[in-house]
């Protein structure tokens, strides 16, 4: 004969469900704030954001890995010396070709400075936190992207050849989002930021999204089942 669940079991079950709901709500808030931070604080500082975004999206769809470092105030000259000098004006066609399989430079990083492709096939410093990357299923390309942003103010775009996901590394942090046709990923953010006056539909008000999610989070916390 089966025993009736005790009050403590019902309580633990209810708490587990609440934790799951809270985790989902916090995940939505994190994604919303991440999107706003990139759109308002990061992308406006990047020269050539539109070209880089177009290339990142094409590589993502084809699942071709890429590592694109954009120099900011701190020089990346030491890292350009580890690769092949290019010194060409930034354009999407050239940037795309550097990552195609078969190109001798495709496994290294491309470094961009003031709308110029300075070098390709460059070696970047790896983040020391190997375990954390392995646990998340991220490899050397992501470690290198984050590693560079831990020692400089560069912004690094990373495309995973395994998943097609595009990530952006800034200040030692990795911002990830799945990107596919029709999805509001990083490339759409950058293109929208550069073409605000060209009739491109803008993303929803992030402040409103955050307030709505905050209210939902509070409701979950105050009204357990």
RALINDA-V353656 format. One record per backbone hydrogen bond with DSSP energy under -1.0 kcal/mol. CO is the residue of the C=O (numbers start at 1). NH is the residue of the N-H. Records with the same first field share a line. If there is no record, write none. Layout:
CO=NH  NH
//
This chain:
6=10
7=11
8=12
9=13
10=14
11=15
12=16
13=17
14=18
15=19
16=20
17=21
18=22
19=23
20=24
21=25
22=26
23=27
24=28
25=29
26=30
27=31
28=32
29=33
30=34
31=35
32=36
33=37
34=38
35=39
36=40
37=41  42
38=43
42=45
43=46
48=52
49=53
50=54
51=55
52=56
53=57
54=58
55=59
56=60
57=61
58=62
59=64
66=159
67=110
68=157
69=112
70=155
76=80
77=81
79=82
80=83
84=120
88=117
91=95
92=96
93=97
94=98
96=99
100=103
103=106
105=108
109=122
110=69
111=118  119
112=71
115=90
116=113  118
117=88
118=86  87
119=111
120=84
122=109
128=130
129=133
130=134
131=135
132=136
133=138
134=137
139=143
140=144
141=145
142=146
143=127  147
144=148
145=149
148=151
155=70
156=169
157=68
158=167
159=66
160=164
165=160
166=177
167=158
168=175
169=156
170=173
173=170
175=168
177=166
180=183
183=185
185=189
186=190
187=191
188=192
189=193
190=194
191=195
195=198
205=209
206=210
207=211
208=212
209=213
210=214
211=215
212=216
213=217
214=218
215=219
216=220
217=221
218=222
219=223
//
